[in-house]
Amino acid sequence: MELFIPKTFEDLVIPHKDKWLAFYENCKANNNFNIACIGPYDTCKTTIINCLLAKLQEDYNLQDKRKCIFKFSLYDDIHLQTKSNTLTIFCQTHTPHDKFVVIEKFDELNEQNQQHLKAYIDEFHLFREKHKVHFIIEASSHNKIKDVIKSRMQCFNTTLLSSSNLYCSMKRMCEQQWILLNDDVESFFHKKKNLTISSLRLFIQKAKLLQINTINYDTLVKHYQCIDESIFDEYFHHIESDESKEANHVLFDLYNDGYDLSDIFYFLYEYVKDHESFVYSIKYLCYYINEHCNGHYHKLYIVFLTNDIRNHYFSNVK
């Protein structure tokens, strides 16, 4: 099932789109597309980069995409410390135009590889007068990019999509799938703060499988898997009442209902950001989100998280 995915700048639905367009024009004027697109998950970084590549192909009149765009992945077993690799061959191959290297999931690039990448940027971009190679990277945080790379990049920061952005994207996805979207749906987007573009795409896929041809407010309430934030009120109430077992069961129930551990941590993180009295738990949430990214998926991490939050709370109230 093909859902709406922006392929041009005109199609992009992101916050502060005018800033991105001005950013692009500045890069174009300086012929410098060493770009770091930085922002949290689900802020359309990959989509922005793909639209950028389409625009570059148009502006530079690039006929053969394979000769002008190289997508680098750590999983391709490319050893940057050796010069006989496909990235080096791509950079060295002569073309009558500039070329572009795209690196997604830059967070996974270790310090040694970032040092090697710095050498590539210097050799194939900074030290070239023409037919440069531009490096475009996608990362979740400035902290993931070493200064030797960041100093050579023009950074564009993405932010979470607003409710109006999400509603606009939802309308476009529904139009593409011939699904009627009732006007009362818009109020759902303004009430719920933990909606994401990825979850909306999954919802549309679910609607098609269920042969739902009309979506209204009640349809979303019934079928859209959006965590009720009052659950987290209950979670913290149990912690502050020194009822760790009950607090754990609140999150275990979500897990047993089919929510992935990363989803639970994400929604809890979003909830905590809007509740000042619980902000102290952010450092623990970030730690366990990172652990999940490192491959630790067991639901026992809920117990560890609750224990850390509980210990912090009682060490500061006594």
Secondary structure, DSSP 8 states (H G I E B T S, - for coil): -------SGGG---TTHHHHHHHHHHHHHTT---EEEE--TTS-HHHHHHHHHHHHHHHTT---HHHHEEEE-GGG---TTSSSSHHHHHHHS--SS-EEEEE--GGG--HHHHHHHHHHHIIIIIT-SSS-EEEEEEES-GGGS-HHHHTTSEEEE-----HHHHHHHHHHHHHHTT-EE-TTHHHHHHH-S---HHHHHHHHHHHHHTT--EE-HHHHHHH-----THHHHHHHHHHHTT-HHHHHHHHHHHHHTT--HHHHHHHHHHHHHT-GGGGGGHHHHHHHHHHHHTT---THHHHHHHHHHHHHHHHHH-
